[in-house]
Amino acid sequence: MPVFRHHPPHVTTVTRFLPQGAEVTPHHHDVHQIVYAGRGVLTVTTDAGSWVTPATRAIWIPAGTVHEHRAHGDTDLHTVGVPLDADPLGLDRPAVLAVGPLLRELIIAYSGTGSRRTEEARRLLTVLLDQLRHTPLQALHLPRARDPRLAAVCAALRADPADPRPLAALGAAAGASERTLARLFRAELGMTFPQWRTQLRLHHALVLLTQDGPALSVTAIAHRCGWASASAFIDAFRRSFGHTPGAHRALAGPATTPATAAARTRSRPRRSASP
């Protein structure tokens, strides 16, 4: 799969095209950063876990946080560097932000300015930061398990989100009781087992909705992710994202701007080892 080295540490505001399956190697920045996929779905991973960003969400990455990206579907990546003294959120860990129409356009427009420090770019950033102050946070985080027994259960379900086994059966395979695992889910991951499994299935659904090739039906995606019916999947998806899977597929489709078109022209996938 294509592997991209990240831009130099000081280049934090940029628009670039990532083809399906492309990865950006682990890196960090000296300023805060907003990561947004104007098209496609992007997974951001740190030592603390994984965050997913569809077209209606962005990810806030605090300065100094080592992170890597993976594109699901052809992805238009927009990143915005935020100076340390202009932090509108005061967060010390990554978070998922809701992205409305205005914030979306501001991120796309500002990321297209790159490293240029024009008066227009400064005005865009001022309005963008003001919008961030009123942006709600979203729960789209899959924390990383530390306990090896809990990690084994999580790995099994990541490999097959549709695995229907209850926690007791998963625990038997991992060498832990249901009670122990239930405690570990709350203590390490900050959520119950059903909550974590729902988050995992939603992550997987977002990926399937944007994959290249023949589009899967909503019913097929529901079954691949572990829901018993399409209606149950649609209900869970709407409660989490505010729209149906079909509407999301339309939102995640082509959204080419002059900046992203230029970025696609410049981008040439290449393989390289991670630093």
Contacts in CASP RR format, 6 or more apart in sequence:
PFRMAT RR
TARGET T0000
AUTHOR 0000-0000-0000
METHOD contacts of the structure
MODEL  1
MPVFRHHPPHVTTVTRFLPQGAEVTPHHHDVHQIVYAGRGVLTVTTDAGS
WVTPATRAIWIPAGTVHEHRAHGDTDLHTVGVPLDADPLGLDRPAVLAVG
PLLRELIIAYSGTGSRRTEEARRLLTVLLDQLRHTPLQALHLPRARDPRL
AAVCAALRADPADPRPLAALGAAAGASERTLARLFRAELGMTFPQWRTQL
RLHHALVLLTQDGPALSVTAIAHRCGWASASAFIDAFRRSFGHTPGAHRA
LAGPATTPATAAARTRSRPRRSASP
1 21 0 8 1.000
1 22 0 8 1.000
1 23 0 8 1.000
2 18 0 8 1.000
2 19 0 8 1.000
2 21 0 8 1.000
2 22 0 8 1.000
2 23 0 8 1.000
2 269 0 8 1.000
2 270 0 8 1.000
2 271 0 8 1.000
3 22 0 8 1.000
3 23 0 8 1.000
3 25 0 8 1.000
3 270 0 8 1.000
3 271 0 8 1.000
3 272 0 8 1.000
3 273 0 8 1.000
3 274 0 8 1.000
4 18 0 8 1.000
4 22 0 8 1.000
4 23 0 8 1.000
4 24 0 8 1.000
4 25 0 8 1.000
4 267 0 8 1.000
4 269 0 8 1.000
4 270 0 8 1.000
4 272 0 8 1.000
5 24 0 8 1.000
5 25 0 8 1.000
5 272 0 8 1.000
5 275 0 8 1.000
6 24 0 8 1.000
6 25 0 8 1.000
6 27 0 8 1.000
7 14 0 8 1.000
9 27 0 8 1.000
9 28 0 8 1.000
9 29 0 8 1.000
9 30 0 8 1.000
10 30 0 8 1.000
11 114 0 8 1.000
11 115 0 8 1.000
12 29 0 8 1.000
12 31 0 8 1.000
12 33 0 8 1.000
12 79 0 8 1.000
12 80 0 8 1.000
12 81 0 8 1.000
13 79 0 8 1.000
13 80 0 8 1.000
13 81 0 8 1.000
13 110 0 8 1.000
13 111 0 8 1.000
13 112 0 8 1.000
13 113 0 8 1.000
13 114 0 8 1.000
13 115 0 8 1.000
14 77 0 8 1.000
14 78 0 8 1.000
14 79 0 8 1.000
14 111 0 8 1.000
14 112 0 8 1.000
14 114 0 8 1.000
15 76 0 8 1.000
15 77 0 8 1.000
15 78 0 8 1.000
15 79 0 8 1.000
15 108 0 8 1.000
15 111 0 8 1.000
15 112 0 8 1.000
15 114 0 8 1.000
15 259 0 8 1.000
15 260 0 8 1.000
15 262 0 8 1.000
15 263 0 8 1.000
16 77 0 8 1.000
16 263 0 8 1.000
16 266 0 8 1.000
16 267 0 8 1.000
17 74 0 8 1.000
17 75 0 8 1.000
17 76 0 8 1.000
17 77 0 8 1.000
17 260 0 8 1.000
17 263 0 8 1.000
17 264 0 8 1.000
17 266 0 8 1.000
17 267 0 8 1.000
18 24 0 8 1.000
18 42 0 8 1.000
18 69 0 8 1.000
18 71 0 8 1.000
18 74 0 8 1.000
18 75 0 8 1.000
18 76 0 8 1.000
18 77 0 8 1.000
18 267 0 8 1.000
19 71 0 8 1.000
19 73 0 8 1.000
19 74 0 8 1.000
19 75 0 8 1.000
19 267 0 8 1.000
19 269 0 8 1.000
20 71 0 8 1.000
20 72 0 8 1.000
20 73 0 8 1.000
20 74 0 8 1.000
20 75 0 8 1.000
20 211 0 8 1.000
20 212 0 8 1.000
21 70 0 8 1.000
21 71 0 8 1.000
21 72 0 8 1.000
21 73 0 8 1.000
22 70 0 8 1.000
22 71 0 8 1.000
22 75 0 8 1.000
22 269 0 8 1.000
23 68 0 8 1.000
23 69 0 8 1.000
23 70 0 8 1.000
23 71 0 8 1.000
24 68 0 8 1.000
24 69 0 8 1.000
24 70 0 8 1.000
25 68 0 8 1.000
25 272 0 8 1.000
25 274 0 8 1.000
25 275 0 8 1.000
26 66 0 8 1.000
26 67 0 8 1.000
26 68 0 8 1.000
26 274 0 8 1.000
26 275 0 8 1.000
27 66 0 8 1.000
27 67 0 8 1.000
27 68 0 8 1.000
27 275 0 8 1.000
28 63 0 8 1.000
28 64 0 8 1.000
28 65 0 8 1.000
28 66 0 8 1.000
28 67 0 8 1.000
29 61 0 8 1.000
29 63 0 8 1.000
29 64 0 8 1.000
29 81 0 8 1.000
30 63 0 8 1.000
30 64 0 8 1.000
30 84 0 8 1.000
31 63 0 8 1.000
31 81 0 8 1.000
31 82 0 8 1.000
31 83 0 8 1.000
31 84 0 8 1.000
32 60 0 8 1.000
32 61 0 8 1.000
32 62 0 8 1.000
32 63 0 8 1.000
32 81 0 8 1.000
32 82 0 8 1.000
32 83 0 8 1.000
32 84 0 8 1.000
32 87 0 8 1.000
33 60 0 8 1.000
33 61 0 8 1.000
33 63 0 8 1.000
33 79 0 8 1.000
33 80 0 8 1.000
33 81 0 8 1.000
33 82 0 8 1.000
34 58 0 8 1.000
34 59 0 8 1.000
34 60 0 8 1.000
34 61 0 8 1.000
34 79 0 8 1.000
34 80 0 8 1.000
34 81 0 8 1.000
34 82 0 8 1.000
34 97 0 8 1.000
34 107 0 8 1.000
34 132 0 8 1.000
35 42 0 8 1.000
35 44 0 8 1.000
35 53 0 8 1.000
35 58 0 8 1.000
35 59 0 8 1.000
35 61 0 8 1.000
35 69 0 8 1.000
35 77 0 8 1.000
35 78 0 8 1.000
35 79 0 8 1.000
36 53 0 8 1.000
36 58 0 8 1.000
36 59 0 8 1.000
36 77 0 8 1.000
36 78 0 8 1.000
36 79 0 8 1.000
36 80 0 8 1.000
36 99 0 8 1.000
36 104 0 8 1.000
36 107 0 8 1.000
36 108 0 8 1.000
36 111 0 8 1.000
37 53 0 8 1.000
37 54 0 8 1.000
37 55 0 8 1.000
37 71 0 8 1.000
37 75 0 8 1.000
37 76 0 8 1.000
37 77 0 8 1.000
37 78 0 8 1.000
38 55 0 8 1.000
38 75 0 8 1.000
38 76 0 8 1.000
38 77 0 8 1.000
38 78 0 8 1.000
38 104 0 8 1.000
38 108 0 8 1.000
38 255 0 8 1.000
38 260 0 8 1.000
39 55 0 8 1.000
39 74 0 8 1.000
39 75 0 8 1.000
39 76 0 8 1.000
39 252 0 8 1.000
39 253 0 8 1.000
39 254 0 8 1.000
39 255 0 8 1.000
39 256 0 8 1.000
39 260 0 8 1.000
40 54 0 8 1.000
40 55 0 8 1.000
40 71 0 8 1.000
40 72 0 8 1.000
40 73 0 8 1.000
40 74 0 8 1.000
40 75 0 8 1.000
40 76 0 8 1.000
40 210 0 8 1.000
40 252 0 8 1.000
40 253 0 8 1.000
41 52 0 8 1.000
41 53 0 8 1.000
41 54 0 8 1.000
41 55 0 8 1.000
41 71 0 8 1.000
41 72 0 8 1.000
41 73 0 8 1.000
41 75 0 8 1.000
41 206 0 8 1.000
41 207 0 8 1.000
41 209 0 8 1.000
41 210 0 8 1.000
41 252 0 8 1.000
42 52 0 8 1.000
42 53 0 8 1.000
42 59 0 8 1.000
42 69 0 8 1.000
42 70 0 8 1.000
42 71 0 8 1.000
42 72 0 8 1.000
42 75 0 8 1.000
42 77 0 8 1.000
43 50 0 8 1.000
43 51 0 8 1.000
43 52 0 8 1.000
43 53 0 8 1.000
43 69 0 8 1.000
43 70 0 8 1.000
43 72 0 8 1.000
43 203 0 8 1.000
43 207 0 8 1.000
44 50 0 8 1.000
44 51 0 8 1.000
44 52 0 8 1.000
44 53 0 8 1.000
44 59 0 8 1.000
44 61 0 8 1.000
44 67 0 8 1.000
44 68 0 8 1.000
44 69 0 8 1.000
44 94 0 8 1.000
45 51 0 8 1.000
45 67 0 8 1.000
45 68 0 8 1.000
45 69 0 8 1.000
45 70 0 8 1.000
46 65 0 8 1.000
46 66 0 8 1.000
46 67 0 8 1.000
46 94 0 8 1.000
47 66 0 8 1.000
47 144 0 8 1.000
48 93 0 8 1.000
48 94 0 8 1.000
48 143 0 8 1.000
48 144 0 8 1.000
49 141 0 8 1.000
49 142 0 8 1.000
49 143 0 8 1.000
49 144 0 8 1.000
50 141 0 8 1.000
50 142 0 8 1.000
50 144 0 8 1.000
50 203 0 8 1.000
51 59 0 8 1.000
51 94 0 8 1.000
51 95 0 8 1.000
51 96 0 8 1.000
51 140 0 8 1.000
51 141 0 8 1.000
51 142 0 8 1.000
52 96 0 8 1.000
52 140 0 8 1.000
52 142 0 8 1.000
52 203 0 8 1.000
52 206 0 8 1.000
52 207 0 8 1.000
53 59 0 8 1.000
53 96 0 8 1.000
53 140 0 8 1.000
54 206 0 8 1.000
54 210 0 8 1.000
54 241 0 8 1.000
54 248 0 8 1.000
54 251 0 8 1.000
54 252 0 8 1.000
55 99 0 8 1.000
55 104 0 8 1.000
55 248 0 8 1.000
55 251 0 8 1.000
55 252 0 8 1.000
55 253 0 8 1.000
55 255 0 8 1.000
56 98 0 8 1.000
56 99 0 8 1.000
56 100 0 8 1.000
56 241 0 8 1.000
56 242 0 8 1.000
56 243 0 8 1.000
56 248 0 8 1.000
56 251 0 8 1.000
57 96 0 8 1.000
57 97 0 8 1.000
57 98 0 8 1.000
57 99 0 8 1.000
57 138 0 8 1.000
57 140 0 8 1.000
58 96 0 8 1.000
58 97 0 8 1.000
58 99 0 8 1.000
58 103 0 8 1.000
58 107 0 8 1.000
59 94 0 8 1.000
59 95 0 8 1.000
59 96 0 8 1.000
59 97 0 8 1.000
60 89 0 8 1.000
60 91 0 8 1.000
60 94 0 8 1.000
60 95 0 8 1.000
60 96 0 8 1.000
60 97 0 8 1.000
61 67 0 8 1.000
61 94 0 8 1.000
62 91 0 8 1.000
62 92 0 8 1.000
62 93 0 8 1.000
62 94 0 8 1.000
63 84 0 8 1.000
65 93 0 8 1.000
65 94 0 8 1.000
67 94 0 8 1.000
68 274 0 8 1.000
69 77 0 8 1.000
71 77 0 8 1.000
72 206 0 8 1.000
72 207 0 8 1.000
72 210 0 8 1.000
72 211 0 8 1.000
73 210 0 8 1.000
73 211 0 8 1.000
73 212 0 8 1.000
74 212 0 8 1.000
76 255 0 8 1.000
76 256 0 8 1.000
76 257 0 8 1.000
76 260 0 8 1.000
76 263 0 8 1.000
76 264 0 8 1.000
78 107 0 8 1.000
78 108 0 8 1.000
78 111 0 8 1.000
78 112 0 8 1.000
79 111 0 8 1.000
80 107 0 8 1.000
80 110 0 8 1.000
80 111 0 8 1.000
80 125 0 8 1.000
80 128 0 8 1.000
82 88 0 8 1.000
82 129 0 8 1.000
86 125 0 8 1.000
86 129 0 8 1.000
88 129 0 8 1.000
88 130 0 8 1.000
88 132 0 8 1.000
88 133 0 8 1.000
89 95 0 8 1.000
89 132 0 8 1.000
89 133 0 8 1.000
94 141 0 8 1.000
95 137 0 8 1.000
95 141 0 8 1.000
96 137 0 8 1.000
96 138 0 8 1.000
96 139 0 8 1.000
96 140 0 8 1.000
96 141 0 8 1.000
97 103 0 8 1.000
97 132 0 8 1.000
97 135 0 8 1.000
97 136 0 8 1.000
97 137 0 8 1.000
97 138 0 8 1.000
98 135 0 8 1.000
98 136 0 8 1.000
98 137 0 8 1.000
98 138 0 8 1.000
99 107 0 8 1.000
99 135 0 8 1.000
102 131 0 8 1.000
103 128 0 8 1.000
103 131 0 8 1.000
103 132 0 8 1.000
103 135 0 8 1.000
106 124 0 8 1.000
106 127 0 8 1.000
106 128 0 8 1.000
106 131 0 8 1.000
107 128 0 8 1.000
108 257 0 8 1.000
108 259 0 8 1.000
108 260 0 8 1.000
109 124 0 8 1.000
110 121 0 8 1.000
110 124 0 8 1.000
110 125 0 8 1.000
110 128 0 8 1.000
111 259 0 8 1.000
112 259 0 8 1.000
113 120 0 8 1.000
113 121 0 8 1.000
113 124 0 8 1.000
114 121 0 8 1.000
139 199 0 8 1.000
139 240 0 8 1.000
140 199 0 8 1.000
140 202 0 8 1.000
140 203 0 8 1.000
140 240 0 8 1.000
141 199 0 8 1.000
142 196 0 8 1.000
142 199 0 8 1.000
142 200 0 8 1.000
142 203 0 8 1.000
143 188 0 8 1.000
143 189 0 8 1.000
143 190 0 8 1.000
143 191 0 8 1.000
144 151 0 8 1.000
145 151 0 8 1.000
145 153 0 8 1.000
145 154 0 8 1.000
145 184 0 8 1.000
145 188 0 8 1.000
145 189 0 8 1.000
146 188 0 8 1.000
147 184 0 8 1.000
147 188 0 8 1.000
149 171 0 8 1.000
149 174 0 8 1.000
149 175 0 8 1.000
149 176 0 8 1.000
149 180 0 8 1.000
149 181 0 8 1.000
149 184 0 8 1.000
150 174 0 8 1.000
150 176 0 8 1.000
150 181 0 8 1.000
150 184 0 8 1.000
150 185 0 8 1.000
150 188 0 8 1.000
150 189 0 8 1.000
152 173 0 8 1.000
152 174 0 8 1.000
153 167 0 8 1.000
153 170 0 8 1.000
153 171 0 8 1.000
153 173 0 8 1.000
153 174 0 8 1.000
153 176 0 8 1.000
153 181 0 8 1.000
154 196 0 8 1.000
156 163 0 8 1.000
156 170 0 8 1.000
156 173 0 8 1.000
156 174 0 8 1.000
157 163 0 8 1.000
157 170 0 8 1.000
157 197 0 8 1.000
157 200 0 8 1.000
158 200 0 8 1.000
161 197 0 8 1.000
161 200 0 8 1.000
161 201 0 8 1.000
161 204 0 8 1.000
161 224 0 8 1.000
161 225 0 8 1.000
161 226 0 8 1.000
162 223 0 8 1.000
162 224 0 8 1.000
162 225 0 8 1.000
162 226 0 8 1.000
163 170 0 8 1.000
163 226 0 8 1.000
164 226 0 8 1.000
166 178 0 8 1.000
167 178 0 8 1.000
167 181 0 8 1.000
167 182 0 8 1.000
167 193 0 8 1.000
168 177 0 8 1.000
168 178 0 8 1.000
170 181 0 8 1.000
171 177 0 8 1.000
171 178 0 8 1.000
171 181 0 8 1.000
174 181 0 8 1.000
176 184 0 8 1.000
181 193 0 8 1.000
182 192 0 8 1.000
182 193 0 8 1.000
185 191 0 8 1.000
185 192 0 8 1.000
185 193 0 8 1.000
185 196 0 8 1.000
186 192 0 8 1.000
189 196 0 8 1.000
191 199 0 8 1.000
198 236 0 8 1.000
201 225 0 8 1.000
201 226 0 8 1.000
201 227 0 8 1.000
201 236 0 8 1.000
202 225 0 8 1.000
202 236 0 8 1.000
202 237 0 8 1.000
202 240 0 8 1.000
204 224 0 8 1.000
204 225 0 8 1.000
205 221 0 8 1.000
205 222 0 8 1.000
205 225 0 8 1.000
205 233 0 8 1.000
205 237 0 8 1.000
205 245 0 8 1.000
206 248 0 8 1.000
208 216 0 8 1.000
208 221 0 8 1.000
208 224 0 8 1.000
208 225 0 8 1.000
209 216 0 8 1.000
209 221 0 8 1.000
209 245 0 8 1.000
209 246 0 8 1.000
209 248 0 8 1.000
209 249 0 8 1.000
209 252 0 8 1.000
210 249 0 8 1.000
210 252 0 8 1.000
210 253 0 8 1.000
215 249 0 8 1.000
216 224 0 8 1.000
218 230 0 8 1.000
218 233 0 8 1.000
218 234 0 8 1.000
218 245 0 8 1.000
218 246 0 8 1.000
219 230 0 8 1.000
221 233 0 8 1.000
221 245 0 8 1.000
222 229 0 8 1.000
222 230 0 8 1.000
222 232 0 8 1.000
222 233 0 8 1.000
222 234 0 8 1.000
225 233 0 8 1.000
227 233 0 8 1.000
227 236 0 8 1.000
233 245 0 8 1.000
234 244 0 8 1.000
234 245 0 8 1.000
237 243 0 8 1.000
237 244 0 8 1.000
237 245 0 8 1.000
237 248 0 8 1.000
238 244 0 8 1.000
241 248 0 8 1.000
243 251 0 8 1.000
END
